[in-house]
Amino acid sequence: MEDARSTAGSADWSNYTMELTARKIGGAEGFLVMFGVRDSGNFYWWNLGGWNNTQSAVEKAVNGAKASIATSATTIETGRDYRLKVEVSGRKITLWLDGQKVNEFTDHAVVEPLYQVVSKDAKSGDLVIKAVNAQDTAVRGTVDLGRARVGRTATVTSLTGSPSDVNSIADPDRIAPVEQRVTGFSRSFAYDFPAHSVTFIRLGGDR
């Protein structure tokens, strides 16, 4: 399968109109039009002829997790040119297909300062805390592990950087994980999560 794509614009854009012509030349799916991009895990895209060409939807990705926030019954024919228009005005998004308005909505979702998930490594028994700070300032978060027995020392792996940072062939380590051993943990603790970061805290048992 060939992956054909074209990019334009900047992650700094906030109010703009994008127009393009697209044609499906084969395959079970239609095409994707990405917009409102902050970084590789946070964006919107218009998925036209998705789900085996049964419907279309605007999908929103937040820290890599996607969800449909606006749908339509639009399907895509092979070999036909489609005129697409995406208008972004702040949080208001309007979409046109061949001059007809398909979707218009305002994304009122507020970005939370910190997302946390705690899981258990089935093999080692370690507790692993994943925290994502999507804000442009550090956030102090509190973690309560209930009755779990954990050691005071943990392995902390973090990824930090500006939302516009992108790894490339010329600069492959612009965003790279940093691992360190940190002490002072317990079953309930506070931790300062850096701005624009993903942090993994691996806690072993109380030894």
Salt bridges, closest charged atoms under 4 A:
ASP3 OD2 - ARG5 NH2 2.58
GLU77 OE2 - ARG80 NH1 3.65
ASP81 OD1 - ARG23 NE 2.69
ASP98 OD2 - ARG80 NH2 2.76
GLU104 OE2 - LYS92 NZ 3.48
GLU104 OE2 - LYS101 NZ 3.51
ASP107 OD2 - LYS60 NZ 2.71
ASP121 OD2 - ARG202 NH1 3.09
ASP126 OD2 - ARG202 NH1 3.30
ASP165 OD1 - ARG174 NH1 3.59
ASP171 OD2 - ARG174 NE 3.06
ASP192 OD1 - ARG140 NE 2.79
